[in-house]
Amino acid sequence: VSTQSTGLFTSRPRLTFVSCFIILRRSLVMSNFAKEFLAFSDSSPSHFHCVSTLKAKLLANDFTELRENAEWNLKAGGKYFYTRNQSALAAFAVGSEFKAGNGFALLGAHTDSPNFLLKPHSAASKQGYSMVGVQCYGGGLWHTWFDRDLTIAGRVIVKREGAAATSELVHVQRPVLRIPSLCIHLDRGANDNFKANKESHLVPVLSTEIQDQLQGTVTEKDATHHSALIKLLATELKCKEEEIRSFELSVCDTQPAAIGGVHNEFVFAPRLDNQMSCFQGMEALVAASTDKVPHVQALVCFDNEEVGSNSAHGAACPMVEELVSRVTRVFAGKDDNADELNKFAIRRSFMLSADMAHAVHPSYPEKHESEHRPSMHGGPVIKYNANQRYATTAPTAYMLKELARRHDIPLQEFVVRNDSACGSTIGPILSSRTGIRTVDLGCPQLAMHSIRECCGTTTVGQGVALYRAFFNEFSDVDAELQAMN
């Protein structure tokens, strides 16, 4: 797919014999990343698990874990990370030639995806069924959750006898919940005008009350959660039921991620938005080199993007400013003005806001603006919006275009139709909060916010290659941008 010209602008994708050959050749390399993503997805059924998976990868690649409530001892060439709330993570590598006041090459993503969260009082009963009350998190395509083999995953606060309370991850790896459809015979108009009430229809079935009686898991009146659910969690965590003090649990699908299509060109998986960007950023960071690099390379994965980012661990929190400030102050000399150097660092930094993009849908092409229809294998997508729903500007777009040109990575561009509402992401939040120059981009996918989403296998490696180039070569390209200020 050819999407670049020799000038400043990108053109729409055109399939030619040569470009098809290039896709085939590159796909052999890129497919390895797609296969690795399958394992990443399967081990990340919740935002807590996503951070845990990222953490394990970083530790395996010699990153040192820091704590936000302790002093940081850093050195040039060092690699570090820390987590917040078990659902957000910041990882960074200090360039060997970094000095206080130099810039940061930042890549931002988010760990959360639309799903159902168990209510604080989840025990519900209807018509002889034991059901689990849930909250809708984010703007999901909720009809895709019907008739799926569902389970639960998240974190549980456990207080074992004689021990301090711990926060432990749990993932029940078998179907235990289901949201059944109403049969067509009782709703003849279901195929014409299906609409589910989020409070009364999206309530997963856990068991029948008669089986609860037979199995000895009858739930007491006014109980907070069903006895069968608590027993299941205790079994998974190898603790006593009374030792479970609190939890945050998500509903998730049990079907593993897979590569599909007749040519094995698609990734079918849950939570592509936005675990894919987290995965790509992590792979790029661990592969980047700090040798002769004058900047800090950083990946920041936030929580709660799907509900506005307004939390202590979302993009609206001061996590980025604190990261820049703390690192800068560690490297500042005793006689340096650390506050002034921190301001320099902010103005010399750059943020890639990485969140998945909308590929053109073959059955609904009219939903895309006619000149901005990203294709599945056409490369990462730069997002624009005149009303600042995306943070991209001409200079920040140039950063990506120049890096892509250097490494022969295809790029695409997206703008929403004027008669359609535009979504947003962490880019405008971060740029307006910090003043850091930002570009919004993402890899193209179909079925965003469905329980099962779809992207191209080449997409995975294209993103990794672009982000690695950004981490390695940011300062070089930025020298041109700084001259424009």
C-alpha positions, -999 to 999 in steps of 0.1 A, spaced: 0 0 0 15 33 -11 4 62 10 33 87 9 44 112 -17 78 128 -18 63 161 -6 46 172 26 13 154 19 1 118 20 -22 104 -6 -49 78 -4 -37 42 -6 -33 26 -40 -27 -11 -44 -1 -19 -71 18 -51 -78 50 -36 -63 32 -24 -32 15 -58 -28 49 -74 -30 62 -50 -3 33 -59 19 40 -96 15 77 -92 23 71 -70 53 43 -92 66 68 -121 72 86 -98 96 56 -81 111 36 -114 117 59 -122 146 47 -91 164 11 -101 157 17 -136 172 33 -120 203 3 -97 207 -20 -127 209 -2 -139 241 -2 -103 254 -40 -100 248 -48 -134 264 -28 -125 295 -45 -91 298 -82 -97 304 -84 -65 325 -66 -32 328 -49 -45 359 -36 -76 341 -25 -54 312 -2 -34 335 10 -67 351 19 -80 317 37 -49 308 56 -50 341 67 -86 335 80 -77 300 100 -47 314 115 -67 342 126 -93 317 144 -66 297 164 -52 327 141 -23 336 143 -14 373 111 -9 392 108 24 411 82 36 437 66 70 435 67 74 472 105 68 475 136 85 463 148 78 427 184 70 420 189 73 382 218 72 359 223 80 322 217 48 302 194 34 329 160 19 323 132 23 348 94 20 354 67 25 380 30 17 383 1 36 398 -31 19 411 -20 -13 394 -38 1 363 -13 28 350 23 25 342 52 48 332 84 33 318 115 53 307 150 49 294 175 77 300 197 85 270 234 80 276 239 117 267 209 131 286 213 163 306 189 181 328 167 203 307 168 181 277 135 168 262 115 136 266 102 115 237 69 104 252 44 78 239 10 79 257 -16 51 255 -44 37 278 -49 3 294 -87 4 298 -114 -8 274 -153 -7 275 -166 -36 295 -189 -44 325 -177 -38 361 -194 -57 390 -215 -34 412 -205 -30 449 -237 -50 457 -238 -74 427 -262 -101 440 -294 -101 420 -321 -127 415 -348 -129 388 -372 -156 379 -352 -184 396 -318 -172 382 -289 -159 403 -276 -129 384 -247 -105 387 -254 -68 387 -229 -48 366 -221 -12 356 -215 -3 320 -180 11 317 -174 33 287 -192 33 254 -193 -3 244 -211 -19 215 -232 -37 241 -252 -59 217 -220 -78 209 -218 -90 245 -250 -111 242 -246 -149 239 -209 -149 246 -191 -172 270 -181 -147 297 -159 -148 328 -145 -124 353 -110 -108 359 -96 -81 380 -81 -75 414 -92 -87 449 -81 -73 483 -73 -103 504 -66 -102 542 -52 -136 552 -50 -146 588 -18 -133 604 -8 -114 572 -11 -79 558 -38 -72 532 -27 -78 496 -41 -68 462 -41 -100 441 -51 -104 404 -76 -130 395 -87 -144 361 -113 -172 360 -104 -191 329 -137 -208 321 -171 -195 312 -191 -186 343 -214 -158 331 -237 -152 301 -261 -125 288 -287 -145 269 -307 -130 240 -344 -131 239 -355 -155 212 -369 -143 179 -402 -159 186 -409 -136 215 -395 -105 198 -403 -105 161 -389 -71 156 -355 -79 171 -337 -78 137 -353 -45 128 -349 -24 160 -329 -42 187 -323 -20 217 -312 -33 251 -319 -15 283 -285 -12 300 -300 -16 336 -324 -44 331 -312 -64 300 -274 -64 305 -274 -85 337 -253 -117 333 -266 -150 345 -244 -168 371 -265 -198 380 -300 -211 387 -313 -208 423 -321 -245 423 -285 -255 416 -274 -230 443 -295 -250 467 -281 -284 455 -245 -271 456 -248 -255 490 -242 -220 478 -275 -204 487 -271 -166 490 -283 -151 523 -309 -124 521 -293 -89 518 -259 -105 509 -237 -82 490 -225 -108 465 -237 -143 456 -222 -171 477 -212 -190 446 -192 -161 433 -173 -156 465 -166 -193 467 -153 -192 431 -130 -163 439 -117 -180 471 -109 -212 451 -90 -192 425 -70 -172 450 -65 -202 474 -79 -182 504 -109 -185 527 -141 -168 517 -141 -145 547 -106 -133 538 -119 -116 506 -125 -80 517 -131 -61 485 -126 -64 447 -128 -46 414 -138 -72 388 -145 -68 351 -166 -91 328 -146 -104 299 -148 -129 270 -132 -163 273 -124 -167 236 -86 -163 230 -72 -138 205 -65 -153 171 -50 -146 137 -76 -152 110 -88 -145 74 -80 -168 45 -46 -152 42 -40 -150 80 -39 -112 76 -62 -102 105 -59 -101 143 -92 -110 160 -91 -100 197 -108 -82 225 -95 -48 237 -74 -38 207 -85 -4 217 -62 3 233 -40 -27 245 -26 -28 210 -10 7 215 3 -4 249 19 -35 234 34 -16 205 48 11 228 63 -15 251 80 -35 222 94 -3 208 108 9 241 126 -23 250 140 -24 215 152 12 215 188 21 220 200 47 246 235 49 231 244 85 222 208 95 228 204 130 244 167 126 255 146 104 277 125 77 260 92 72 279 60 51 276 31 62 298 0 40 298 -30 56 316 -62 43 329 -98 56 325 -95 70 290 -128 54 281 -146 75 307 -129 108 303 -95 103 320 -104 123 351 -88 101 378 -56 99 398 -43 74 372 -59 88 341 -44 112 315 -59 142 333 -37 135 364 -2 151 367 17 118 359 36 132 329 46 165 346 58 146 376 78 122 355 95 150 336 101 170 368 115 142 389 139 129 362 151 165 355 157 172 391 177 140 396 201 151 369 202 188 378 234 200 395 235 216 429 240 251 414 214 246 387 179 262 387 159 230 386 126 248 381 139 266 350 154 233 337 121 216 341 104 243 320 131 238 293 124 200 294 86 205 290 92 228 260 117 204 244 95 173 249 71 157 224 41 133 229 28 107 206 -8 101 217 -14 65 205 -49 53 203 -65 30 177 -80 45 145 -111 37 124 -104 17 92 -129 23 65 -157 -3 68 -165 -21 35 -202 -21 42 -204 15 55 -179 35 35 -202 65 35 -194 69 73 -159 81 64 -150 114 47 -144 105 11 -107 116 10 -98 101 44 -106 64 44 -78 45 62 -72 10 49 -63 -20 70 -27 -25 58 -21 12 50 0 20 80 -5 41 112 -31 69 109 -25 105 118 -57 121 133 -68 157 127 -97 177 140 -102 215 136 -122 216 168 -92 202 188 -107 168 195 -73 157 184 -41 176 192 -23 172 159 -7 203 143 13 207 111 46 207 130 37 177 151 25 158 121 58 165 104 76 146 132 57 114 122 60 120 85 97 125 86 103 94 107 81 74 84 100 87 54 133 77 69 122 41 76 98 35 46 68 32 69 34 39 52 12 65 68 -25 75 65 -45 105 76 -80 107 91 -105 135 96 -141 129 106 -170 140 83 -184 175 91 -219 160 97 -205 134 122 -194 137 158 -157 132 164 -144 111 192 -114 121 213 -85 106 233 -57 115 257 -39 138 232 -59 170 238 -60 164 276 -22 159 278 -13 188 255 -35 213 272 -25 202 307 13 201 301 19 223 271 39 195 255 36 193 217 14 164 207 3 144 177 -26 120 178 -23 88 158 -33 51 159 -34 19 139 -65 12 119 -91 -13 131 -127 -24 126 -154 -30 152 -140 -6 178 -156 -11 212 -170 -45 202 -163 -74 224 -142 -87 195 -123 -63 174 -102 -66 142 -70 -51 128 -44 -62 103 -14 -83 112 9 -58 94 -5 -31 116 12 -45 147 47 -43 133 42 -10 115 33 6 148 63 -9 166 87 3 139 74 38 139 74 41 177 110 27 179 121 52 153 105 80 174 123 68 206 157 66 188 156 96 165 133 122 182 161 147 190 174 146 155 141 154 139 132 178 167 162 200 159 143 210 127 110 216 147 128 237 173 141 260 146 105 266 135 95 281 169 
